[in-house]
Amino acid sequence: MSLEKARHDCVNCPLLACPGLDQPERERLEQIQEFKIGEVALERGGQAVIQGVRSAHVYTVLEGVLIRYRLLDDGRRQIINFLFPGDLIGLQSALNEPMTHGAEALTPARLCAFPRDKFRDFISRFTDLSYDLIWLAAKEEAALEEHLVALGQRNAKERIAYLALFLIERSEATGRTHGDHRIELSVTQSQIADMLGLSLVHTNRSLQALRREGLVTWSLNTIEIPDMEAVRQYVNFDRSLVTVRPFI
């Protein structure tokens, strides 16, 4: 992964077109432009940050979808979350320490790069940016709480339906949908099982049951929910998690 010259200036950032992201004032965008040092392109499977390695940069997802994951000593992997345009990568651990997780591109992706060792000084210069960073951290914690509830209290079908709903909600907010409540995203059954703590057999049976019941249609490359409100009620989804998000 190499740093490239930026293709996009912040004043004309493509993220400004995303309905679920905030619309910063021009002055804010100019401040971010001064701090941005380039962009990084990733193919599917490319690593944005590597667990156990100190990252030289903090990134904002500009295009694509990534997964954040944690590797265990025996090689097993736990997918922690999915990262969409506008999300930050690289601040989940202390700024001067190695990363506690990895981030891998689920689709071809492009990231805006900022120098990690100067990020604290940059944020401290602008009160509103500091507040946005705290807000993003709080929303990340709330999302992880919801994922934890899914693992601990929902059955297999509810876990998968919740994950599908989460992915479609975030995709709609970032302009990645293809038709009504339908996204093209290649998530394997193994990856679903990794995130939700299910066996492959249980995952497969639950996907088939959700399809038969008309709740979720999940193929290798497409996820579709015919009736979003029905699935929200089915999994008792917290709508407060779906709000307009700031980005840096």
N, C-alpha and C positions, 0 to 999 in steps of 0.2 A: 504494500500500500504506500503510494507516494503522494506528496502534496503537489497539487496543480495550481496554476494561476486561476483565479476566480472567473467563472463564466457569468456570474450574476452579481450585480451591485445591490447593496441592501436597500437602497431607495426604491428600486424596482423589483424587489424580492418576489419570487413566485408564490411564496407563502401568503402574501397579501390577498390572494384570490381564494384562499381556503375559508369556507363559511364558519368553521369552528375555531378559527384563530383570531386573535385580537388584531386591530388595525393601529399600529403605533404611529405617532406623529413623525413627520419628516426629520425633526431634530434627533429623535431617538434612533432612527434608522441611520442617520449620519454618524452618530456616536458608535453604533455597532460596526459600521463600515470601517472606521478608523482602527478597530481592534481586530477585525477579521484578517487572517493572513493567507487564506487560500481555500481550496476545496479539495475533496477527496472523492474519487469514484470507486465504487465497489461492485464486483459481479456477485451473483448469488453465491453464498457460502463464504464470501470475503469477510475478514475479521476487522472490525473497527477498533476494538480494544481487546486485549488478551488478559485473561485472569492471571494474576501474579506478576504482571509486568506493569511498570509505571508508564502511563501514557503521556506523551509530550503535549497532547492537545486535548481540548474539550471540543465537542462537536455538537452542532445542531443538525438534525435530519432535514435535508432540503427536498429530497425525492426518495421514494421507496419505503420499504418496511424492513425492520430488523428485529431479531429476538435478543433479549438479554437473558443470560443463562449462568448457572453456577456448576462447575465440575467438581465431583467428589473424588477422593483419593483413588478409588477403585475404577474410575473412568465413567461412572454413571453421570448423567447430566440432568439437571433440573432447569427447565425453562421458567424464568421468573416473570417475564412480561414481554409484550410486543411494543416496539417503538415505531412511531409514525411521524410524518413531517411536522416539524415544530418542536419535537422532543429533544431534550439534551442527553448527550452521552458523555460520561466521564466524570461527573460530579458526585456519583453515588458513594464514593469512598473519599477519604481525606485527600486534599489537593497534593500533598507531598508524599503519598504512599502508593504502593502498587495497587492495581485494580483488584477488587474482590470478586469480580465477575468478568465474563466476556460478552461481547456484542457481535453478532453475526448477521450478515445481510440475508434476508429471506427472499428478497427480490433484488434486481439491480438497484443500487442506491447511490445517492450523492449527498455528501455532508459538507457543511461549512465548518472550517477549522479555526480555532482560537488558541493562542498559547496558554497552556494550562497553568504555568508558573506565574503568569501575570493576571490570571482571571480574578483573583481575590482583590487585587488593587483596582482593576477596572470596575468591578461591581461596586466597590466602596465609594467610587467617585460619583455614583448616580443613585440616589435614594430609591427612585422608582424601579430601577433595575434590580436592586437588592430585594425590594418587596416582591417583584415578579418571581425571583429565584426562590424565595421562601414559599410563595404560592404554589409554584411547580412542585417543590419538594413535598408540600402538604398533600397535593393531589396525587402524587406518586404513592405516598403512604396510604391514602384512602383507597387507591386502586389495588395496592398489595393486600390491604385488609379484606377487600372484596374477594380477591383471589384466594385468600386464606379461608374465608367462609365457604367458598366453593369447595375447597379441598376437604374441609372438616365437616360440613353440614349438608351439602347437596349430594344426591345420588349421582350415578354416572351420567344418566340422560340429562339431568339438570346441569351438571358441570359442563357438558359439551354444548348444550343450548346457551348457557351463560357465556361461554367463550365465543361462540358464533355471534351472539348479540353484541358483545364487547367489540369484536373485530369490525362488525358492520357499522356500529355507532361511530367508532374512530375513523373508519374509512369514509363515511359520509361527511364527517366534520373536516376531512382533509382532501376532499374531492377525488377519492379513489374508487368510487362506486361505478358499476356498469349496469344501469337500469335500476329499477326500484328495489332497494334492499338486497342488492346482489353485488358481490365483489369477486374479482378474479385474483385469487391468491393461492399459491401452492403451499398448503400445509399438509404434511403427511400424517397418516394415522399414528406413526411412531412419535412425531412431534406433539400431537394432541395428547398422547399417553404420557409423554415426558412432562408436560406442563400440569396435567390433571391427576397424576398419580394413579393411572389406570393401566391394566394389562392391555396388550394389543387385541386379544380376543374380546374383552369387555368393551373396548373402544369400538370395535367393528360392530358388535351386536347393538350397542347403544345408538350408533349412527344409523343403522338400518331401522331401528324402532322409531327414531325421530323423523326419518323420512316417511315411514308408513303413516305416522300420526299427523303428517302435514305441518310439522313445526319447523324443521331445519332440513335443507337439502345440502349436503356437504360432499362434494366430489374432490378429486385430486387437485383440480385447479379452480374450483368455484365454490363459493359459500352463498346460500340464498335463504332468506327468511320470508315466506309469503305474508305473514301477519306479525309485524313487529310487536304490537301491543299484546297479542296472545302470548308471545314468548316472554315479554317483560313480566307479565303476570305469572307465567309458569315458573320462572326462576326468582321472582320477587326482586327484580333488578332495581337498584338505587339510582333514580334519574338525576340526583344531585351531582353524580359523577360526570354527567354530560353537560359541560358548560363551555363558554368561550374561553380559550386558553391563551395566555401571553406566550411569546417566544422571543428568544434572544439570538 
